[in-house]
Amino acid sequence: MDEIKILFAGPTGAGKTTAISTVSEISVVSTEVFRSSLDTESLNSHSDPKNTVTIGIDYGEFSINAHTRVRLYGVPGQVRFEFLWDLIYQGSSGTAILFDISSNAYTSEIDFFINRFRKVLLEDRCVIGISKFAEIYLDRVDELKDLLSELKINVPVVAVDVRNKEDMLQLIEMLVK
C-alpha cells in the first residue's frame, strides 16, 4: 500500500486539529490539553480564545483508494514547540499551512509562519488554507498574497471551512496530485 504523509502547520487556533478530525477515518490521536495561563500566544491572538491547545502531534488517516493511505500530522502552533515542526515534516509529501484570518495577531502570524516555512513553500508541495474567512477580511488575504509575491512564493491560497469534509479533501487533493 502506498502512503502519503501530509503535515498541517500554522498558528494556534487556525484549525489544524479540527481539519484532521474532519477527514480522518480513524479516531484522531490528539494531544490537545486545556490551555494554561502560560499560553499567551492563543490568549492574545483571539477575541474568543479556545480552551484547549495542541502540545504534541495530532494524527489521523484516511484512504484515497484501496492502494493509497493518507497520513495526516498536525503540529502545535506555539513557537515553544517549534522543534517538533522539522521532525514531523521529514518525509512529508506536502504541507498545508492554516491561518485563522480573524485572529487579532494575523499579520504577525503570517509574517512568522511564511518566513519560518519559506524553504518548504519554495521547494515542496504546499497550500495555504484560510479558515474563518469572511468578505470583511479581503484586505488580509491581499496582504498575504502580497507577502507571498514579494518572497517569490507561488502556492495556492484557498478559503476553507476546516469543519467541512469536502473543503478539507479538496485542500489535501492539491497536495497529493
DOVOTOR-519000 format. One record per atom (N, C-alpha, C, O): x, y, z. Coordinates in steps of 0.2 Angstrom, whole numbers. Layout:
  east north    up
     X     Y     Z
...
//
This chain:
  east north    up
     4    -6     0
     0     0     0
     4     6     0
     9     7     4
     3    11    -4
     6    17    -4
     4    22     2
    -2    22     3
     9    26     4
     7    30    10
     9    37     8
    15    38     5
     5    42    10
     6    49     8
     6    52    15
     1    51    19
    11    56    17
    11    60    23
    10    67    22
    14    70    18
     5    70    25
     4    77    25
     4    80    31
     2    78    37
     8    86    31
     9    90    38
     4    96    38
     3    99    33
     1    97    43
    -3   103    45
     1   107    50
     2   105    55
     2   114    48
     6   118    52
     2   125    52
    -3   126    48
     4   129    57
     0   136    57
     0   138    64
     1   134    69
    -2   144    66
    -3   146    72
    -8   143    76
   -13   140    74
    -8   143    83
   -13   141    87
   -20   144    85
   -21   149    84
   -25   139    85
   -32   141    84
   -33   142    76
   -39   144    75
   -29   140    72
   -30   140    65
   -35   135    62
   -38   135    57
   -35   129    66
   -40   124    64
   -36   117    62
   -40   113    59
   -30   116    64
   -26   110    62
   -30   104    65
   -31    99    61
   -31   104    71
   -34    98    74
   -41    96    71
   -43    91    70
   -45   102    70
   -51   101    68
   -51    98    60
   -55    94    58
   -46   101    56
   -46    99    49
   -44    91    49
   -47    88    45
   -40    89    53
   -38    82    53
   -44    78    56
   -45    72    53
   -47    80    61
   -53    76    63
   -59    76    58
   -62    71    58
   -59    81    54
   -64    81    49
   -64    76    44
   -69    73    41
   -58    74    42
   -57    69    36
   -54    62    39
   -55    57    35
   -52    62    45
   -49    55    47
   -54    50    47
   -60    51    50
   -52    44    45
   -57    38    46
   -55    34    52
   -59    29    54
   -50    36    56
   -49    33    62
   -50    38    68
   -51    44    66
   -50    36    74
   -51    41    79
   -44    44    80
   -39    41    80
   -45    51    80
   -39    55    79
   -35    54    86
   -37    55    91
   -28    54    85
   -24    54    91
   -22    61    92
   -19    64    88
   -25    64    97
   -25    71    98
   -21    73   105
   -22    69   110
   -17    78   105
   -13    80   111
   -16    86   113
   -12    90   116
   -22    88   112
   -25    94   115
   -26    93   122
   -28    88   125
   -24    99   126
   -25    99   133
   -28   106   134
   -28   111   130
   -30   107   140
   -33   114   142
   -27   119   142
   -22   117   145
   -29   124   140
   -24   130   139
   -22   132   146
   -26   133   150
   -15   133   147
   -13   135   153
   -12   143   153
   -13   146   148
   -11   146   159
   -11   153   159
    -4   155   156
    -3   161   155
     1   150   155
     7   152   152
     6   153   144
    10   155   141
     1   150   141
     0   150   134
    -3   157   132
    -9   158   131
     1   162   132
    -2   169   130
    -2   170   122
    -6   174   120
     1   165   118
     0   166   111
    -7   165   109
   -10   170   105
   -11   160   111
   -18   160   109
   -22   164   113
   -27   167   110
   -20   166   119
   -24   170   123
   -25   177   120
   -30   180   120
   -19   180   117
   -18   187   115
   -21   187   108
   -22   193   105
   -21   182   104
   -22   182    97
   -29   181    95
   -31   183    89
   -33   179    99
   -40   178    98
   -45   181   102
   -44   182   108
   -50   184    99
   -55   188   103
   -59   183   108
   -60   185   114
   -60   177   106
   -63   172   110
   -58   166   110
   -59   161   106
   -53   166   114
   -48   161   114
   -51   154   115
   -55   153   120
   -48   149   112
   -51   142   113
   -48   140   120
   -43   142   122
   -51   135   123
   -50   132   130
   -44   127   129
   -41   126   134
   -43   124   123
   -38   119   123
   -33   121   117
   -34   125   113
   -27   118   118
   -21   119   113
   -18   112   112
   -18   108   117
   -15   112   106
   -11   106   105
    -4   107   108
    -1   112   107
    -2   101   111
     5   102   114
    10    96   111
    16    96   113
     8    93   107
    12    87   104
    10    87    96
     9    91    93
     8    81    94
     6    79    87
    -1    76    87
    -3    72    91
    -5    79    82
   -11    76    81
   -10    71    75
    -6    73    71
   -14    66    75
   -13    61    69
   -20    58    67
   -24    56    72
   -21    58    61
   -27    55    58
   -25    52    51
   -19    53    49
   -29    48    48
   -28    45    42
   -34    43    38
   -40    42    41
   -34    43    32
   -39    41    28
   -37    38    21
   -31    39    19
   -41    34    18
   -39    31    11
   -41    34     6
   -47    37     6
   -37    36     1
   -39    39    -6
   -43    33   -10
   -48    34   -13
   -40    27   -10
   -42    21   -13
   -40    15   -10
   -37    16    -5
   -41     9   -13
   -38     3   -10
   -31     2    -9
   -28    -2    -5
   -27     7   -13
   -20     6   -13
   -16    12   -10
   -10    12    -9
   -20    17    -8
   -16    23    -5
   -19    26     1
   -25    27     2
   -15    26     6
   -17    29    13
   -14    36    14
    -8    36    13
   -18    41    16
   -15    47    18
   -15    48    25
   -19    47    29
    -9    49    28
    -7    50    35
    -7    58    36
    -3    61    33
   -11    60    41
   -11    67    42
    -8    69    49
   -10    66    54
    -3    73    49
     0    75    55
    -1    83    57
     1    87    52
    -3    84    62
    -4    91    64
     1    93    70
     2    89    75
     5    99    69
     9   101    74
     7   107    78
     2   110    76
     9   107    84
     7   113    88
     9   120    85
    14   120    82
     5   125    86
     6   131    83
    10   136    88
    13   141    85
    11   134    94
    15   138    98
    23   138    97
    25   132    95
    26   143    96
    33   144    95
    37   139    99
    42   137    97
    35   138   105
    39   134   110
    40   127   108
    44   123   110
    35   125   103
    36   118   101
    38   118    94
    38   113    90
    42   123    92
    45   123    85
    49   118    83
    50   115    78
    53   115    88
    57   109    87
    54   103    84
    57    99    81
    47   103    85
    44    97    83
    42    98    75
    42    93    71
    42   104    73
    40   105    66
    44   102    61
    42    98    56
    51   103    61
    55   100    57
    55    92    57
    56    89    52
    55    90    63
    55    82    64
    49    79    61
    50    74    57
    43    82    62
    37    79    59
    37    80    51
    34    76    47
    40    86    49
    40    87    42
    44    82    38
    42    81    32
    49    79    41
    53    75    37
    49    69    34
    45    66    37
    50    68    27
    46    63    24
    39    65    21
    36    61    19
    38    71    22
    31    73    20
    30    74    13
    35    76     9
    25    72    10
    23    73     3
    20    80     2
    20    83    -4
    18    84     7
    15    90     6
    14    93    13
    13    90    18
    13   100    13
    12   104    19
     6   109    18
     6   112    13
     1   109    22
    -4   113    22
    -3   118    28
    -2   116    34
    -2   124    27
    -2   129    32
    -8   133    33
   -11   136    28
   -11   132    39
   -18   135    40
   -17   142    44
   -13   142    48
   -21   147    42
   -21   153    46
   -29   155    47
   -33   154    43
   -30   157    54
   -36   159    56
   -36   167    54
   -33   171    57
   -40   169    49
   -40   175    46
   -43   180    51
   -42   186    50
   -47   178    56
   -50   183    61
   -45   184    67
   -47   188    71
   -40   181    67
   -35   182    73
   -33   189    74
   -31   192    69
   -33   191    80
   -30   198    81
   -23   198    79
   -20   204    78
   -19   193    79
   -12   193    78
   -10   191    70
    -5   188    69
   -15   191    66
   -15   188    59
    -8   191    56
    -5   186    53
    -7   197    56
    -1   200    52
     5   197    55
     9   195    51
     6   197    61
    12   194    64
    13   186    63
    18   184    62
     7   183    63
     7   176    62
     9   174    55
    13   169    54
     6   178    50
     8   176    43
    15   178    42
    19   174    39
    18   183    44
    25   185    44
    29   180    46
    34   177    43
    28   177    53
    32   172    56
    31   166    52
    37   163    50
    25   163    51
    25   156    48
    27   156    41
    30   151    38
    26   161    37
    28   161    30
    36   161    30
    39   158    26
    39   166    34
    46   166    34
    49   159    37
    54   157    35
    46   157    42
    48   150    45
    48   145    40
    52   140    40
    43   144    36
    42   139    32
    44   141    24
    42   137    20
    48   146    24
    49   149    17
    52   143    13
    50   143     7
    57   140    15
    61   135    11
    56   129     9
    56   127     3
    51   127    13
    46   122    12
    42   125     6
    40   121     2
    39   131     7
    35   134     2
    38   135    -4
    35   135   -10
    44   136    -5
    48   137   -11
    49   130   -15
    50   130   -21
    51   125   -11
    53   119   -14
    49   113   -14
    50   108   -18
    44   113   -10
    39   107    -9
    32   109   -11
    30   115   -12
    28   104   -11
    21   105   -12
    18   108    -6
    18   105     0
    15   113    -7
    11   117    -1
     5   120    -3
     4   122    -9
     1   121     1
    -5   125     0
    -7   129     7
    -5   127    12
    -9   135     6
   -11   139    12
   -19   139    12
   -22   141     8
   -21   137    18
   -28   137    19
   -30   143    24
   -27   144    29
   -35   146    22
   -38   152    26
   -44   150    30
   -49   149    26
   -44   149    36
   -50   147    40
   -54   153    42
   -51   159    43
   -60   152    44
   -64   158    46
   -65   164    42
   -65   169    44
   -65   162    35
   -65   168    30
   -72   171    30
   -77   168    30
   -71   178    29
   -77   182    28
   -75   187    23
   -69   189    23
   -80   190    20
   -78   196    15
   -75   202    18
   -70   205    15
   -76   203    25
   -73   209    28
   -65   208    29
   -62   213    30
   -63   202    27
   -56   200    28
   -52   200    21
   -46   198    21
   -55   203    16
   -52   203    10
   -45   206    10
   -40   204     6
   -44   212    13
   -38   215    14
   -33   211    17
   -27   211    15
   -34   207    21
   -30   202    25
   -27   197    20
   -21   195    20
   -32   194    15
   -30   190    10
   -25   193     5
   -20   190     3
   -26   199     3
   -22   203    -1
   -15   204     2
   -10   203    -1
   -15   205     9
    -9   206    12
    -5   200    12
     1   200    11
    -8   194    13
    -4   188    12
    -2   186     5
     4   184     4
    -6   188     0
    -4   187    -7
     2   191    -8
     6   189   -12
     2   197    -6
     7   202    -7
    14   200    -4
    19   200    -7
    13   197     2
    19   194     5
    22   189     1
    28   188     0
    18   184    -1
    20   178    -5
    23   180   -12
    28   178   -14
    20   185   -15
    23   188   -21
    30   191   -20
    34   190   -24
    30   195   -15
    37   198   -13
    42   193   -12
    48   195   -14
    40   188    -9
    45   182    -7
    46   177   -13
    50   172   -12
    42   179   -19
    43   174   -25
    40   167   -23
    43   162   -25
    35   167   -19
    32   160   -17
    26   160   -21
    21   164   -20
    25   154   -24
    19   153   -28
    16   147   -26
    17   141   -28
    11   148   -21
     7   142   -19
     0   144   -19
    -2   150   -18
    -5   139   -19
   -12   141   -19
   -14   144   -12
   -11   141    -7
   -18   149   -12
   -21   151    -6
   -29   150    -6
   -32   153   -11
   -32   146    -2
   -39   145    -3
   -42   146     4
   -39   144     9
   -48   148     4
   -53   148     9
   -56   141    11
   -58   138     6
   -55   139    17
   -58   133    19
   -62   133    25
   -60   137    30
   -67   129    26
   -70   128    32
   -67   121    35
   -69   116    32
   -63   122    40
   -60   116    42
   -65   111    45
   -63   105    46
   -71   112    46
   -76   108    48
   -80   104    43
   -84   100    44
   -78   106    37
   -82   104    31
   -77    99    27
   -72   100    25
   -79    92    27
   -75    87    24
   -74    88    17
   -68    87    15
   -78    91    13
   -77    92     6
   -71    97     5
   -67    96     1
   -72   103     9
   -66   108     9
   -60   105    10
   -55   106     7
   -59   101    15
   -53    98    18
   -50    93    12
   -44    93    11
   -55    89    10
   -52    84     5
   -50    88    -2
   -45    86    -5
   -53    93    -4
   -50    97    -9
   -44   100    -8
   -39   100   -12
   -43   103    -2
   -36   106     0
   -31   100     0
   -25   101    -3
   -32    94     3
   -27    89     3
   -26    86    -4
   -20    85    -6
   -31    86    -8
   -30    84   -15
   -25    88   -19
   -22    86   -23
   -25    95   -17
   -20    99   -20
   -13    97   -18
    -8    99   -22
   -12    93   -13
    -5    91   -11
    -4    84   -13
     2    83   -13
    -8    80   -15
    -7    73   -17
    -7    72   -24
    -6    66   -26
    -9    77   -28
    -9    76   -36
    -3    75   -39
    -2    74   -45
//
